[in-house]
Amino acid sequence: MDSNALNKNIADNIRQIRAKNRISQDELSELSGISQQYICKIENEKVNPSIYILYKIANSLKVTVNDLVY
């Protein structure tokens, strides 16, 4: 899987999980300690989040990092 496909999977999965749980980017920001702007950049495939950032997001959404990546 190339980095573009990986970023798309991550972006799509975060968006879908947030929507399913009715969590806004602002709420995810508060839960994870990651700025809303950075979450927006992840969801718009503008940045490559580190494993630590993915871990913080996954914990906040009560899923695994695997759920965000695949």
PQR file of N, CA, C, O and H, with PARSE charges and radii, in Angstrom:
ATOM      1  N   MET A   1       0.863  -1.175   0.000 -0.4000 1.5000
ATOM      2  CA  MET A   1       0.000   0.000   0.000 -0.0000 2.0000
ATOM      3  C   MET A   1       0.905   1.232   0.000  0.5500 1.7000
ATOM      4  O   MET A   1       1.791   1.354   0.846 -0.5500 1.4000
ATOM      5  N   ASP A   2       0.682   2.136  -0.941 -0.4000 1.5000
ATOM      6  CA  ASP A   2       1.505   3.344  -0.965 -0.0000 2.0000
ATOM      7  C   ASP A   2       0.987   4.375   0.028  0.5500 1.7000
ATOM      8  O   ASP A   2      -0.101   4.223   0.584 -0.5500 1.4000
ATOM      9  H   ASP A   2      -0.038   2.037  -1.628  0.4000 1.0000
ATOM     10  N   SER A   3       1.775   5.426   0.245 -0.4000 1.5000
ATOM     11  CA  SER A   3       1.422   6.411   1.276 -0.0000 2.0000
ATOM     12  C   SER A   3       0.137   7.153   0.950  0.5500 1.7000
ATOM     13  O   SER A   3      -0.604   7.519   1.863 -0.5500 1.4000
ATOM     14  H   SER A   3       2.659   5.549  -0.206  0.4000 1.0000
ATOM     15  N   ASN A   4      -0.149   7.387  -0.333 -0.4000 1.5000
ATOM     16  CA  ASN A   4      -1.401   8.069  -0.687 -0.0000 2.0000
ATOM     17  C   ASN A   4      -2.613   7.214  -0.335  0.5500 1.7000
ATOM     18  O   ASN A   4      -3.605   7.722   0.188 -0.5500 1.4000
ATOM     19  H   ASN A   4       0.452   7.090  -1.074  0.4000 1.0000
ATOM     20  N   ALA A   5      -2.534   5.923  -0.621 -0.4000 1.5000
ATOM     21  CA  ALA A   5      -3.638   5.016  -0.287 -0.0000 2.0000
ATOM     22  C   ALA A   5      -3.788   4.898   1.228  0.5500 1.7000
ATOM     23  O   ALA A   5      -4.904   4.846   1.745 -0.5500 1.4000
ATOM     24  H   ALA A   5      -1.728   5.510  -1.045  0.4000 1.0000
ATOM     25  N   LEU A   6      -2.676   4.857   1.923 -0.4000 1.5000
ATOM     26  CA  LEU A   6      -2.710   4.773   3.378 -0.0000 2.0000
ATOM     27  C   LEU A   6      -3.357   6.015   3.976  0.5500 1.7000
ATOM     28  O   LEU A   6      -4.216   5.907   4.851 -0.5500 1.4000
ATOM     29  H   LEU A   6      -1.770   4.900   1.503  0.4000 1.0000
ATOM     30  N   ASN A   7      -2.952   7.192   3.511 -0.4000 1.5000
ATOM     31  CA  ASN A   7      -3.550   8.434   4.010 -0.0000 2.0000
ATOM     32  C   ASN A   7      -5.040   8.494   3.716  0.5500 1.7000
ATOM     33  O   ASN A   7      -5.817   8.978   4.539 -0.5500 1.4000
ATOM     34  H   ASN A   7      -2.254   7.280   2.800  0.4000 1.0000
ATOM     35  N   LYS A   8      -5.447   8.001   2.540 -0.4000 1.5000
ATOM     36  CA  LYS A   8      -6.875   7.992   2.200 -0.0000 2.0000
ATOM     37  C   LYS A   8      -7.646   7.063   3.127  0.5500 1.7000
ATOM     38  O   LYS A   8      -8.726   7.420   3.597 -0.5500 1.4000
ATOM     39  H   LYS A   8      -4.816   7.607   1.872  0.4000 1.0000
ATOM     40  N   ASN A   9      -7.105   5.870   3.398 -0.4000 1.5000
ATOM     41  CA  ASN A   9      -7.760   4.939   4.329 -0.0000 2.0000
ATOM     42  C   ASN A   9      -7.927   5.573   5.706  0.5500 1.7000
ATOM     43  O   ASN A   9      -9.005   5.517   6.299 -0.5500 1.4000
ATOM     44  H   ASN A   9      -6.228   5.580   3.015  0.4000 1.0000
ATOM     45  N   ILE A  10      -6.857   6.171   6.204 -0.4000 1.5000
ATOM     46  CA  ILE A  10      -6.899   6.792   7.527 -0.0000 2.0000
ATOM     47  C   ILE A  10      -7.944   7.896   7.553  0.5500 1.7000
ATOM     48  O   ILE A  10      -8.767   7.957   8.466 -0.5500 1.4000
ATOM     49  H   ILE A  10      -5.982   6.217   5.722  0.4000 1.0000
ATOM     50  N   ALA A  11      -7.911   8.765   6.554 -0.4000 1.5000
ATOM     51  CA  ALA A  11      -8.859   9.885   6.500 -0.0000 2.0000
ATOM     52  C   ALA A  11     -10.302   9.375   6.455  0.5500 1.7000
ATOM     53  O   ALA A  11     -11.156   9.839   7.210 -0.5500 1.4000
ATOM     54  H   ALA A  11      -7.242   8.715   5.812  0.4000 1.0000
ATOM     55  N   ASP A  12     -10.562   8.425   5.571 -0.4000 1.5000
ATOM     56  CA  ASP A  12     -11.919   7.883   5.430 -0.0000 2.0000
ATOM     57  C   ASP A  12     -12.382   7.205   6.714  0.5500 1.7000
ATOM     58  O   ASP A  12     -13.521   7.388   7.142 -0.5500 1.4000
ATOM     59  H   ASP A  12      -9.869   8.048   4.957  0.4000 1.0000
ATOM     60  N   ASN A  13     -11.503   6.427   7.321 -0.4000 1.5000
ATOM     61  CA  ASN A  13     -11.879   5.692   8.536 -0.0000 2.0000
ATOM     62  C   ASN A  13     -12.154   6.631   9.698  0.5500 1.7000
ATOM     63  O   ASN A  13     -13.125   6.428  10.427 -0.5500 1.4000
ATOM     64  H   ASN A  13     -10.577   6.279   6.973  0.4000 1.0000
ATOM     65  N   ILE A  14     -11.332   7.647   9.892 -0.4000 1.5000
ATOM     66  CA  ILE A  14     -11.580   8.601  10.980 -0.0000 2.0000
ATOM     67  C   ILE A  14     -12.918   9.291  10.762  0.5500 1.7000
ATOM     68  O   ILE A  14     -13.728   9.401  11.682 -0.5500 1.4000
ATOM     69  H   ILE A  14     -10.543   7.812   9.300  0.4000 1.0000
ATOM     70  N   ARG A  15     -13.143   9.756   9.538 -0.4000 1.5000
ATOM     71  CA  ARG A  15     -14.410  10.443   9.226 -0.0000 2.0000
ATOM     72  C   ARG A  15     -15.611   9.537   9.487  0.5500 1.7000
ATOM     73  O   ARG A  15     -16.593   9.960  10.096 -0.5500 1.4000
ATOM     74  H   ARG A  15     -12.485   9.667   8.790  0.4000 1.0000
ATOM     75  N   GLN A  16     -15.529   8.284   9.023 -0.4000 1.5000
ATOM     76  CA  GLN A  16     -16.651   7.349   9.192 -0.0000 2.0000
ATOM     77  C   GLN A  16     -16.902   7.021  10.663  0.5500 1.7000
ATOM     78  O   GLN A  16     -18.049   6.972  11.107 -0.5500 1.4000
ATOM     79  H   GLN A  16     -14.731   7.940   8.527  0.4000 1.0000
ATOM     80  N   ILE A  17     -15.839   6.799  11.402 -0.4000 1.5000
ATOM     81  CA  ILE A  17     -16.005   6.472  12.827 -0.0000 2.0000
ATOM     82  C   ILE A  17     -16.560   7.672  13.582  0.5500 1.7000
ATOM     83  O   ILE A  17     -17.417   7.520  14.453 -0.5500 1.4000
ATOM     84  H   ILE A  17     -14.907   6.838  11.041  0.4000 1.0000
ATOM     85  N   ARG A  18     -16.074   8.865  13.250 -0.4000 1.5000
ATOM     86  CA  ARG A  18     -16.613  10.070  13.895 -0.0000 2.0000
ATOM     87  C   ARG A  18     -18.098  10.224  13.592  0.5500 1.7000
ATOM     88  O   ARG A  18     -18.896  10.515  14.482 -0.5500 1.4000
ATOM     89  H   ARG A  18     -15.378   8.989  12.542  0.4000 1.0000
ATOM     90  N   ALA A  19     -18.458  10.026  12.329 -0.4000 1.5000
ATOM     91  CA  ALA A  19     -19.863  10.171  11.923 -0.0000 2.0000
ATOM     92  C   ALA A  19     -20.731   9.139  12.627  0.5500 1.7000
ATOM     93  O   ALA A  19     -21.810   9.463  13.122 -0.5500 1.4000
ATOM     94  H   ALA A  19     -17.809   9.790  11.606  0.4000 1.0000
ATOM     95  N   LYS A  20     -20.265   7.903  12.673 -0.4000 1.5000
ATOM     96  CA  LYS A  20     -21.021   6.832  13.327 -0.0000 2.0000
ATOM     97  C   LYS A  20     -21.282   7.158  14.802  0.5500 1.7000
ATOM     98  O   LYS A  20     -22.355   6.874  15.334 -0.5500 1.4000
ATOM     99  H   LYS A  20     -19.388   7.639  12.272  0.4000 1.0000
ATOM    100  N   ASN A  21     -20.281   7.756  15.446 -0.4000 1.5000
ATOM    101  CA  ASN A  21     -20.403   8.095  16.869 -0.0000 2.0000
ATOM    102  C   ASN A  21     -20.890   9.519  17.113  0.5500 1.7000
ATOM    103  O   ASN A  21     -20.972   9.975  18.253 -0.5500 1.4000
ATOM    104  H   ASN A  21     -19.409   7.987  15.013  0.4000 1.0000
ATOM    105  N   ARG A  22     -21.212  10.215  16.019 -0.4000 1.5000
ATOM    106  CA  ARG A  22     -21.701  11.602  16.093 -0.0000 2.0000
ATOM    107  C   ARG A  22     -20.759  12.495  16.900  0.5500 1.7000
ATOM    108  O   ARG A  22     -21.172  13.217  17.807 -0.5500 1.4000
ATOM    109  H   ARG A  22     -21.145   9.845  15.092  0.4000 1.0000
ATOM    110  N   ILE A  23     -19.478  12.416  16.535 -0.4000 1.5000
ATOM    111  CA  ILE A  23     -18.448  13.226  17.184 -0.0000 2.0000
ATOM    112  C   ILE A  23     -17.924  14.216  16.148  0.5500 1.7000
ATOM    113  O   ILE A  23     -17.523  13.819  15.054 -0.5500 1.4000
ATOM    114  H   ILE A  23     -19.143  11.829  15.798  0.4000 1.0000
ATOM    115  N   SER A  24     -17.927  15.489  16.487 -0.4000 1.5000
ATOM    116  CA  SER A  24     -17.398  16.513  15.578 -0.0000 2.0000
ATOM    117  C   SER A  24     -15.877  16.551  15.667  0.5500 1.7000
ATOM    118  O   SER A  24     -15.281  15.968  16.573 -0.5500 1.4000
ATOM    119  H   SER A  24     -18.252  15.812  17.376  0.4000 1.0000
ATOM    120  N   GLN A  25     -15.265  17.237  14.727 -0.4000 1.5000
ATOM    121  CA  GLN A  25     -13.813  17.423  14.800 -0.0000 2.0000
ATOM    122  C   GLN A  25     -13.433  18.166  16.077  0.5500 1.7000
ATOM    123  O   GLN A  25     -12.420  17.850  16.701 -0.5500 1.4000
ATOM    124  H   GLN A  25     -15.749  17.711  13.991  0.4000 1.0000
ATOM    125  N   ASP A  26     -14.233  19.140  16.464 -0.4000 1.5000
ATOM    126  CA  ASP A  26     -13.958  19.887  17.704 -0.0000 2.0000
ATOM    127  C   ASP A  26     -14.005  18.964  18.919  0.5500 1.7000
ATOM    128  O   ASP A  26     -13.150  19.050  19.800 -0.5500 1.4000
ATOM    129  H   ASP A  26     -15.056  19.396  15.957  0.4000 1.0000
ATOM    130  N   GLU A  27     -15.004  18.082  18.965 -0.4000 1.5000
ATOM    131  CA  GLU A  27     -15.107  17.152  20.094 -0.0000 2.0000
ATOM    132  C   GLU A  27     -13.938  16.177  20.099  0.5500 1.7000
ATOM    133  O   GLU A  27     -13.388  15.877  21.159 -0.5500 1.4000
ATOM    134  H   GLU A  27     -15.699  18.013  18.249  0.4000 1.0000
ATOM    135  N   LEU A  28     -13.555  15.679  18.929 -0.4000 1.5000
ATOM    136  CA  LEU A  28     -12.411  14.781  18.845 -0.0000 2.0000
ATOM    137  C   LEU A  28     -11.141  15.498  19.280  0.5500 1.7000
ATOM    138  O   LEU A  28     -10.277  14.905  19.926 -0.5500 1.4000
ATOM    139  H   LEU A  28     -14.002  15.923  18.068  0.4000 1.0000
ATOM    140  N   SER A  29     -11.032  16.757  18.931 -0.4000 1.5000
ATOM    141  CA  SER A  29      -9.891  17.560  19.350 -0.0000 2.0000
ATOM    142  C   SER A  29      -9.797  17.622  20.874  0.5500 1.7000
ATOM    143  O   SER A  29      -8.724  17.430  21.447 -0.5500 1.4000
ATOM    144  H   SER A  29     -11.734  17.239  18.406  0.4000 1.0000
ATOM    145  N   GLU A  30     -10.917  17.888  21.516 -0.4000 1.5000
ATOM    146  CA  GLU A  30     -10.943  17.957  22.985 -0.0000 2.0000
ATOM    147  C   GLU A  30     -10.631  16.606  23.611  0.5500 1.7000
ATOM    148  O   GLU A  30      -9.901  16.535  24.600 -0.5500 1.4000
ATOM    149  H   GLU A  30     -11.788  18.043  21.051  0.4000 1.0000
ATOM    150  N   LEU A  31     -11.172  15.541  23.051 -0.4000 1.5000
ATOM    151  CA  LEU A  31     -10.950  14.201  23.602 -0.0000 2.0000
ATOM    152  C   LEU A  31      -9.503  13.741  23.438  0.5500 1.7000
ATOM    153  O   LEU A  31      -8.953  13.074  24.315 -0.5500 1.4000
ATOM    154  H   LEU A  31     -11.765  15.599  22.247  0.4000 1.0000
ATOM    155  N   SER A  32      -8.895  14.098  22.316 -0.4000 1.5000
ATOM    156  CA  SER A  32      -7.566  13.572  21.980 -0.0000 2.0000
ATOM    157  C   SER A  32      -6.413  14.494  22.348  0.5500 1.7000
ATOM    158  O   SER A  32      -5.273  14.047  22.474 -0.5500 1.4000
ATOM    159  H   SER A  32      -9.342  14.639  21.604  0.4000 1.0000
ATOM    160  N   GLY A  33      -6.706  15.780  22.521 -0.4000 1.5000
ATOM    161  CA  GLY A  33      -5.632  16.737  22.766 -0.0000 2.0000
ATOM    162  C   GLY A  33      -4.900  17.137  21.499  0.5500 1.7000
ATOM    163  O   GLY A  33      -3.808  17.702  21.560 -0.5500 1.4000
ATOM    164  H   GLY A  33      -7.632  16.143  22.420  0.4000 1.0000
ATOM    165  N   ILE A  34      -5.494  16.848  20.357 -0.4000 1.5000
ATOM    166  CA  ILE A  34      -4.923  17.206  19.052 -0.0000 2.0000
ATOM    167  C   ILE A  34      -5.761  18.360  18.509  0.5500 1.7000
ATOM    168  O   ILE A  34      -6.987  18.349  18.622 -0.5500 1.4000
ATOM    169  H   ILE A  34      -6.381  16.389  20.308  0.4000 1.0000
ATOM    170  N   SER A  35      -5.106  19.344  17.926 -0.4000 1.5000
ATOM    171  CA  SER A  35      -5.859  20.512  17.449 -0.0000 2.0000
ATOM    172  C   SER A  35      -6.864  20.115  16.366  0.5500 1.7000
ATOM    173  O   SER A  35      -6.642  19.179  15.598 -0.5500 1.4000
ATOM    174  H   SER A  35      -4.110  19.353  17.834  0.4000 1.0000
ATOM    175  N   GLN A  36      -7.960  20.844  16.328 -0.4000 1.5000
ATOM    176  CA  GLN A  36      -8.996  20.606  15.321 -0.0000 2.0000
ATOM    177  C   GLN A  36      -8.421  20.820  13.935  0.5500 1.7000
ATOM    178  O   GLN A  36      -8.786  20.107  13.000 -0.5500 1.4000
ATOM    179  H   GLN A  36      -8.141  21.604  16.952  0.4000 1.0000
ATOM    180  N   GLN A  37      -7.529  21.786  13.784 -0.4000 1.5000
ATOM    181  CA  GLN A  37      -6.920  22.059  12.490 -0.0000 2.0000
ATOM    182  C   GLN A  37      -6.100  20.865  12.005  0.5500 1.7000
ATOM    183  O   GLN A  37      -6.121  20.535  10.820 -0.5500 1.4000
ATOM    184  H   GLN A  37      -7.232  22.364  14.544  0.4000 1.0000
ATOM    185  N   TYR A  38      -5.377  20.219  12.923 -0.4000 1.5000
ATOM    186  CA  TYR A  38      -4.568  19.065  12.537 -0.0000 2.0000
ATOM    187  C   TYR A  38      -5.465  17.884  12.169  0.5500 1.7000
ATOM    188  O   TYR A  38      -5.179  17.161  11.215 -0.5500 1.4000
ATOM    189  H   TYR A  38      -5.360  20.488  13.886  0.4000 1.0000
ATOM    190  N   ILE A  39      -6.541  17.689  12.917 -0.4000 1.5000
ATOM    191  CA  ILE A  39      -7.490  16.623  12.589 -0.0000 2.0000
ATOM    192  C   ILE A  39      -8.077  16.873  11.196  0.5500 1.7000
ATOM    193  O   ILE A  39      -8.229  15.942  10.406 -0.5500 1.4000
ATOM    194  H   ILE A  39      -6.773  18.276  13.692  0.4000 1.0000
ATOM    195  N   CYS A  40      -8.398  18.109  10.908 -0.4000 1.5000
ATOM    196  CA  CYS A  40      -8.913  18.474   9.584 -0.0000 2.0000
ATOM    197  C   CYS A  40      -7.886  18.142   8.504  0.5500 1.7000
ATOM    198  O   CYS A  40      -8.246  17.616   7.451 -0.5500 1.4000
ATOM    199  H   CYS A  40      -8.275  18.865  11.550  0.4000 1.0000
ATOM    200  N   LYS A  41      -6.615  18.442   8.753 -0.4000 1.5000
ATOM    201  CA  LYS A  41      -5.558  18.136   7.781 -0.0000 2.0000
ATOM    202  C   LYS A  41      -5.426  16.630   7.571  0.5500 1.7000
ATOM    203  O   LYS A  41      -5.192  16.180   6.449 -0.5500 1.4000
ATOM    204  H   LYS A  41      -6.322  18.870   9.609  0.4000 1.0000
ATOM    205  N   ILE A  42      -5.574  15.852   8.633 -0.4000 1.5000
ATOM    206  CA  ILE A  42      -5.528  14.392   8.499 -0.0000 2.0000
ATOM    207  C   ILE A  42      -6.686  13.925   7.620  0.5500 1.7000
ATOM    208  O   ILE A  42      -6.493  13.138   6.693 -0.5500 1.4000
ATOM    209  H   ILE A  42      -5.764  16.217   9.544  0.4000 1.0000
ATOM    210  N   GLU A  43      -7.884  14.413   7.917 -0.4000 1.5000
ATOM    211  CA  GLU A  43      -9.071  13.985   7.176 -0.0000 2.0000
ATOM    212  C   GLU A  43      -9.065  14.464   5.728  0.5500 1.7000
ATOM    213  O   GLU A  43      -9.757  13.894   4.884 -0.5500 1.4000
ATOM    214  H   GLU A  43      -8.041  15.053   8.670  0.4000 1.0000
ATOM    215  N   ASN A  44      -8.296  15.498   5.438 -0.4000 1.5000
ATOM    216  CA  ASN A  44      -8.188  16.000   4.067 -0.0000 2.0000
ATOM    217  C   ASN A  44      -6.898  15.546   3.386  0.5500 1.7000
ATOM    218  O   ASN A  44      -6.515  16.051   2.330 -0.5500 1.4000
ATOM    219  H   ASN A  44      -7.734  15.961   6.124  0.4000 1.0000
ATOM    220  N   GLU A  45      -6.239  14.574   4.027 -0.4000 1.5000
ATOM    221  CA  GLU A  45      -5.040  13.932   3.470 -0.0000 2.0000
ATOM    222  C   GLU A  45      -3.903  14.912   3.191  0.5500 1.7000
ATOM    223  O   GLU A  45      -3.150  14.740   2.232 -0.5500 1.4000
ATOM    224  H   GLU A  45      -6.550  14.164   4.885  0.4000 1.0000
ATOM    225  N   LYS A  46      -3.782  15.939   4.031 -0.4000 1.5000
ATOM    226  CA  LYS A  46      -2.737  16.952   3.866 -0.0000 2.0000
ATOM    227  C   LYS A  46      -1.478  16.627   4.665  0.5500 1.7000
ATOM    228  O   LYS A  46      -0.410  17.169   4.381 -0.5500 1.4000
ATOM    229  H   LYS A  46      -4.394  16.078   4.809  0.4000 1.0000
ATOM    230  N   VAL A  47      -1.592  15.743   5.668 -0.4000 1.5000
ATOM    231  CA  VAL A  47      -0.453  15.386   6.521 -0.0000 2.0000
ATOM    232  C   VAL A  47      -0.400  13.874   6.711  0.5500 1.7000
ATOM    233  O   VAL A  47      -1.393  13.170   6.529 -0.5500 1.4000
ATOM    234  H   VAL A  47      -2.459  15.302   5.899  0.4000 1.0000
ATOM    235  N   ASN A  48       0.776  13.401   7.078 -0.4000 1.5000
ATOM    236  CA  ASN A  48       0.970  11.994   7.437 -0.0000 2.0000
ATOM    237  C   ASN A  48       1.051  11.923   8.956  0.5500 1.7000
ATOM    238  O   ASN A  48       2.089  12.264   9.524 -0.5500 1.4000
ATOM    239  H   ASN A  48       1.583  13.973   7.225  0.4000 1.0000
ATOM    240  N   PRO A  49      -0.002  11.493   9.626 -0.5600 1.5000
ATOM    241  CA  PRO A  49       0.026  11.467  11.086  0.2800 2.0000
ATOM    242  C   PRO A  49       1.002  10.408  11.611  0.5500 1.7000
ATOM    243  O   PRO A  49       1.157   9.337  11.026 -0.5500 1.4000
ATOM    244  N   SER A  50       1.639  10.732  12.710 -0.4000 1.5000
ATOM    245  CA  SER A  50       2.543   9.766  13.350 -0.0000 2.0000
ATOM    246  C   SER A  50       1.721   8.674  14.028  0.5500 1.7000
ATOM    247  O   SER A  50       0.513   8.811  14.221 -0.5500 1.4000
ATOM    248  H   SER A  50       1.513  11.603  13.186  0.4000 1.0000
ATOM    249  N   ILE A  51       2.395   7.601  14.379 -0.4000 1.5000
ATOM    250  CA  ILE A  51       1.724   6.505  15.085 -0.0000 2.0000
ATOM    251  C   ILE A  51       1.184   6.997  16.425  0.5500 1.7000
ATOM    252  O   ILE A  51       0.130   6.542  16.871 -0.5500 1.4000
ATOM    253  H   ILE A  51       3.376   7.489  14.222  0.4000 1.0000
ATOM    254  N   TYR A  52       1.892   7.916  17.068 -0.4000 1.5000
ATOM    255  CA  TYR A  52       1.433   8.466  18.349 -0.0000 2.0000
ATOM    256  C   TYR A  52       0.122   9.237  18.170  0.5500 1.7000
ATOM    257  O   TYR A  52      -0.793   9.102  18.983 -0.5500 1.4000
ATOM    258  H   TYR A  52       2.747   8.286  16.706  0.4000 1.0000
ATOM    259  N   ILE A  53       0.031  10.032  17.123 -0.4000 1.5000
ATOM    260  CA  ILE A  53      -1.206  10.777  16.836 -0.0000 2.0000
ATOM    261  C   ILE A  53      -2.347   9.801  16.549  0.5500 1.7000
ATOM    262  O   ILE A  53      -3.458   9.976  17.049 -0.5500 1.4000
ATOM    263  H   ILE A  53       0.774  10.142  16.463  0.4000 1.0000
ATOM    264  N   LEU A  54      -2.071   8.774  15.745 -0.4000 1.5000
ATOM    265  CA  LEU A  54      -3.102   7.768  15.463 -0.0000 2.0000
ATOM    266  C   LEU A  54      -3.538   7.056  16.735  0.5500 1.7000
ATOM    267  O   LEU A  54      -4.720   6.763  16.912 -0.5500 1.4000
ATOM    268  H   LEU A  54      -1.168   8.632  15.339  0.4000 1.0000
ATOM    269  N   TYR A  55      -2.584   6.779  17.620 -0.4000 1.5000
ATOM    270  CA  TYR A  55      -2.899   6.138  18.901 -0.0000 2.0000
ATOM    271  C   TYR A  55      -3.823   7.024  19.730  0.5500 1.7000
ATOM    272  O   TYR A  55      -4.800   6.535  20.297 -0.5500 1.4000
ATOM    273  H   TYR A  55      -1.624   7.017  17.476  0.4000 1.0000
ATOM    274  N   LYS A  56      -3.525   8.328  19.806 -0.4000 1.5000
ATOM    275  CA  LYS A  56      -4.366   9.248  20.573 -0.0000 2.0000
ATOM    276  C   LYS A  56      -5.781   9.340  19.988  0.5500 1.7000
ATOM    277  O   LYS A  56      -6.765   9.367  20.727 -0.5500 1.4000
ATOM    278  H   LYS A  56      -2.731   8.725  19.345  0.4000 1.0000
ATOM    279  N   ILE A  57      -5.869   9.389  18.663 -0.4000 1.5000
ATOM    280  CA  ILE A  57      -7.178   9.453  18.003 -0.0000 2.0000
ATOM    281  C   ILE A  57      -7.938   8.150  18.237  0.5500 1.7000
ATOM    282  O   ILE A  57      -9.120   8.172  18.580 -0.5500 1.4000
ATOM    283  H   ILE A  57      -5.069   9.367  18.063  0.4000 1.0000
ATOM    284  N   ALA A  58      -7.266   7.022  18.054 -0.4000 1.5000
ATOM    285  CA  ALA A  58      -7.914   5.723  18.249 -0.0000 2.0000
ATOM    286  C   ALA A  58      -8.456   5.590  19.668  0.5500 1.7000
ATOM    287  O   ALA A  58      -9.593   5.161  19.858 -0.5500 1.4000
ATOM    288  H   ALA A  58      -6.306   7.004  17.776  0.4000 1.0000
ATOM    289  N   ASN A  59      -7.656   5.953  20.659 -0.4000 1.5000
ATOM    290  CA  ASN A  59      -8.121   5.884  22.053 -0.0000 2.0000
ATOM    291  C   ASN A  59      -9.338   6.774  22.276  0.5500 1.7000
ATOM    292  O   ASN A  59     -10.279   6.384  22.968 -0.5500 1.4000
ATOM    293  H   ASN A  59      -6.732   6.302  20.505  0.4000 1.0000
ATOM    294  N   SER A  60      -9.320   7.949  21.699 -0.4000 1.5000
ATOM    295  CA  SER A  60     -10.440   8.882  21.861 -0.0000 2.0000
ATOM    296  C   SER A  60     -11.715   8.365  21.214  0.5500 1.7000
ATOM    297  O   SER A  60     -12.816   8.620  21.704 -0.5500 1.4000
ATOM    298  H   SER A  60      -8.556   8.266  21.137  0.4000 1.0000
ATOM    299  N   LEU A  61     -11.564   7.632  20.106 -0.4000 1.5000
ATOM    300  CA  LEU A  61     -12.723   7.080  19.399 -0.0000 2.0000
ATOM    301  C   LEU A  61     -13.085   5.673  19.882  0.5500 1.7000
ATOM    302  O   LEU A  61     -14.053   5.074  19.415 -0.5500 1.4000
ATOM    303  H   LEU A  61     -10.670   7.424  19.708  0.4000 1.0000
ATOM    304  N   LYS A  62     -12.282   5.153  20.834 -0.4000 1.5000
ATOM    305  CA  LYS A  62     -12.497   3.815  21.399 -0.0000 2.0000
ATOM    306  C   LYS A  62     -12.428   2.724  20.331  0.5500 1.7000
ATOM    307  O   LYS A  62     -13.255   1.812  20.283 -0.5500 1.4000
ATOM    308  H   LYS A  62     -11.496   5.639  21.213  0.4000 1.0000
ATOM    309  N   VAL A  63     -11.409   2.852  19.476 -0.4000 1.5000
ATOM    310  CA  VAL A  63     -11.109   1.844  18.463 -0.0000 2.0000
ATOM    311  C   VAL A  63      -9.611   1.566  18.512  0.5500 1.7000
ATOM    312  O   VAL A  63      -8.883   2.191  19.283 -0.5500 1.4000
ATOM    313  H   VAL A  63     -10.737   3.592  19.514  0.4000 1.0000
ATOM    314  N   THR A  64      -9.158   0.631  17.692 -0.4000 1.5000
ATOM    315  CA  THR A  64      -7.723   0.350  17.625 -0.0000 2.0000
ATOM    316  C   THR A  64      -7.082   1.168  16.506  0.5500 1.7000
ATOM    317  O   THR A  64      -7.767   1.671  15.616 -0.5500 1.4000
ATOM    318  H   THR A  64      -9.750   0.123  17.066  0.4000 1.0000
ATOM    319  N   VAL A  65      -5.771   1.290  16.567 -0.4000 1.5000
ATOM    320  CA  VAL A  65      -5.042   1.962  15.477 -0.0000 2.0000
ATOM    321  C   VAL A  65      -5.298   1.200  14.180  0.5500 1.7000
ATOM    322  O   VAL A  65      -5.430   1.808  13.117 -0.5500 1.4000
ATOM    323  H   VAL A  65      -5.215   0.881  17.290  0.4000 1.0000
ATOM    324  N   ASN A  66      -5.368  -0.111  14.261 -0.4000 1.5000
ATOM    325  CA  ASN A  66      -5.674  -0.936  13.082 -0.0000 2.0000
ATOM    326  C   ASN A  66      -6.988  -0.501  12.443  0.5500 1.7000
ATOM    327  O   ASN A  66      -7.091  -0.457  11.217 -0.5500 1.4000
ATOM    328  H   ASN A  66      -5.261  -0.605  15.124  0.4000 1.0000
ATOM    329  N   ASP A  67      -7.989  -0.180  13.251 -0.4000 1.5000
ATOM    330  CA  ASP A  67      -9.280   0.263  12.725 -0.0000 2.0000
ATOM    331  C   ASP A  67      -9.141   1.548  11.926  0.5500 1.7000
ATOM    332  O   ASP A  67      -9.893   1.776  10.979 -0.5500 1.4000
ATOM    333  H   ASP A  67      -7.905  -0.215  14.247  0.4000 1.0000
ATOM    334  N   LEU A  68      -8.184   2.387  12.301 -0.4000 1.5000
ATOM    335  CA  LEU A  68      -7.983   3.644  11.582 -0.0000 2.0000
ATOM    336  C   LEU A  68      -7.199   3.435  10.286  0.5500 1.7000
ATOM    337  O   LEU A  68      -7.392   4.165   9.314 -0.5500 1.4000
ATOM    338  H   LEU A  68      -7.572   2.201  13.071  0.4000 1.0000
ATOM    339  N   VAL A  69      -6.323   2.443  10.277 -0.4000 1.5000
ATOM    340  CA  VAL A  69      -5.429   2.260   9.137 -0.0000 2.0000
ATOM    341  C   VAL A  69      -6.044   1.390   8.048  0.5500 1.7000
ATOM    342  O   VAL A  69      -5.896   1.685   6.862 -0.5500 1.4000
ATOM    343  H   VAL A  69      -6.166   1.850  11.066  0.4000 1.0000
ATOM    344  N   TYR A  70      -6.740   0.312   8.445 -0.4000 1.5000
ATOM    345  CA  TYR A  70      -7.214  -0.658   7.446 -0.0000 2.0000
ATOM    346  C   TYR A  70      -8.696  -0.675   7.271  0.5500 1.7000
ATOM    347  O   TYR A  70      -9.214  -1.445   6.463 -0.5500 1.4000
ATOM    348  H   TYR A  70      -6.860   0.073   9.408  0.4000 1.0000
TER
END
